[in-house]
Amino acid sequence: MSDRIDPELYAEHVLSCVEQVPRGRVTTYGAIAEVVGAHLGGGGPRQVGSIMASYGGPVPWWRVVRADGSLPASHHDEARQAYLEEGTPLRPSGSVDIRKAFWRPPEIG
């Protein structure tokens, strides 16, 4: 992340994006990084992942997945239960069907 970006502001914007993801839909670390980065001038998917690992507990973290629709193995069981409850489209492999479930975060004004 660029030295000129306030890390607390970046984290606030990332978590705000995650809170907006509708039930049964997902977004990606990259999509969030794109929207937040366009507004604040930097950051990337790894920074989003780091913020989610540190501060993502209170937000619907299971709605943020890798570009291929998968989650880290340590999150799989809890996330799968949330996907089933929310009706999130899944592939036979158990990962999210990203083509059916993807939600693009809106631009930050």
C-alpha positions as CSV (number, residue, x, y, z in Angstrom):
1,M,0.0,0.0,0.0
2,S,1.3,3.5,-0.8
3,D,2.7,5.5,2.1
4,R,0.3,8.3,1.3
5,I,-2.8,6.1,2.0
6,D,-4.2,6.2,5.5
7,P,-4.3,2.5,6.5
8,E,-7.3,3.1,8.8
9,L,-9.3,4.9,6.0
10,Y,-8.3,2.0,3.6
11,A,-9.6,-0.6,6.1
12,E,-12.8,1.4,6.7
13,H,-13.5,1.5,2.9
14,V,-12.8,-2.2,2.5
15,L,-15.1,-3.2,5.3
16,S,-17.8,-0.8,4.0
17,C,-17.6,-2.6,0.6
18,V,-18.0,-6.0,2.3
19,E,-21.0,-4.8,4.3
20,Q,-22.8,-3.9,1.0
21,V,-22.5,-7.3,-0.6
22,P,-26.1,-8.7,-0.8
23,R,-27.0,-12.1,0.7
24,G,-26.5,-14.9,-1.7
25,R,-23.9,-12.9,-3.7
26,V,-20.1,-12.6,-3.4
27,T,-17.3,-10.2,-4.5
28,T,-13.6,-10.8,-4.8
29,Y,-10.6,-9.4,-3.1
30,G,-9.6,-7.9,-6.4
31,A,-12.9,-6.2,-7.1
32,I,-12.8,-4.5,-3.7
33,A,-9.2,-3.5,-4.2
34,E,-10.1,-2.0,-7.6
35,V,-12.9,0.2,-6.1
36,V,-11.0,1.2,-3.0
37,G,-7.8,1.8,-4.9
38,A,-9.5,4.0,-7.5
39,H,-10.8,6.2,-4.7
40,L,-7.7,6.3,-2.5
41,G,-5.0,5.8,-5.1
42,G,-3.5,2.4,-4.2
43,G,-3.7,-0.9,-2.5
44,G,-4.4,-4.4,-4.0
45,P,-6.0,-7.7,-3.3
46,R,-3.4,-8.8,-0.8
47,Q,-4.1,-5.6,1.3
48,V,-7.8,-6.4,1.2
49,G,-7.0,-9.9,2.3
50,S,-4.9,-8.6,5.2
51,I,-7.6,-6.3,6.3
52,M,-10.2,-9.1,6.1
53,A,-7.9,-11.3,8.2
54,S,-7.4,-8.6,10.8
55,Y,-10.7,-6.8,11.0
56,G,-13.2,-8.9,8.9
57,G,-14.9,-10.8,11.7
58,P,-17.8,-8.5,12.3
59,V,-18.7,-8.2,8.5
60,P,-20.0,-11.0,6.2
61,W,-16.4,-12.1,5.3
62,W,-17.7,-15.3,3.6
63,R,-19.0,-13.0,0.8
64,V,-15.4,-12.1,-0.2
65,V,-13.7,-14.9,-2.2
66,R,-10.8,-15.5,-4.5
67,A,-11.2,-14.8,-8.2
68,D,-11.9,-18.5,-8.8
69,G,-14.7,-18.5,-6.2
70,S,-12.7,-20.3,-3.5
71,L,-11.9,-19.5,0.1
72,P,-8.9,-20.5,2.2
73,A,-9.5,-24.1,3.4
74,S,-9.6,-22.9,7.0
75,H,-12.8,-21.0,6.2
76,H,-14.6,-23.6,4.1
77,D,-16.9,-25.2,6.5
78,E,-18.3,-22.1,8.2
79,A,-18.6,-20.3,4.8
80,R,-20.3,-23.2,3.2
81,Q,-23.0,-23.2,5.9
82,A,-23.5,-19.4,5.2
83,Y,-23.7,-20.0,1.4
84,L,-26.3,-22.7,1.9
85,E,-28.4,-20.5,4.3
86,E,-28.2,-17.5,1.9
87,G,-28.8,-19.5,-1.4
88,T,-25.4,-18.6,-2.9
89,P,-24.9,-20.4,-6.2
90,L,-22.2,-23.2,-5.7
91,R,-20.3,-25.4,-8.1
92,P,-20.2,-29.2,-7.5
93,S,-16.7,-28.7,-6.2
94,G,-18.2,-26.6,-3.3
95,S,-16.7,-23.3,-4.4
96,V,-18.9,-20.4,-5.3
97,D,-20.1,-20.2,-8.9
98,I,-18.5,-16.8,-9.4
99,R,-20.3,-16.3,-12.8
100,K,-23.7,-16.5,-11.1
101,A,-22.9,-15.0,-7.7
102,F,-20.5,-12.1,-8.5
103,W,-21.5,-8.6,-7.3
104,R,-19.4,-5.6,-8.2
105,P,-18.9,-3.1,-5.5
106,P,-20.1,0.4,-6.4
107,E,-17.6,3.2,-7.0
108,I,-16.8,5.2,-3.9
109,G,-17.9,8.8,-4.4
